[in-house]
């Protein structure tokens, strides 16, 4: 979110110089979603995610630093931070679109909190 706070004013200035309308363009964020009900479940997801990418668990956690990854509470905090930084749209990229568990948890535990 700190990068977005810095990019927002610079992007707005460039847009003004180019004759674009205020608020255009908007900030967006593509985010991998890796969501589990609790820390233990999240650790299992990270381990599996890392294994599919041939990464160590530490390297996987670094790659997920800008993602929506963790428990529902942690993901809500991340989304609120992005909103506070001026991000208007977040595109959700679920790890395995055939597995509806993460999508269902997002719909049931994250969306009602926003």
Secondary structure as UniProt FT lines:
FT   HELIX           2..17
FT   TURN            18..19
FT   TURN            22..23
FT   STRAND          27..35
FT   HELIX           39..52
FT   TURN            53..54
FT   HELIX           57..63
FT   TURN            64..66
FT   STRAND          68..70
FT   HELIX           72..84
FT   TURN            85..86
FT   STRAND          87..94
FT   TURN            97..98
FT   HELIX           101..105
FT   HELIX           106..110
FT   HELIX           111..113
//
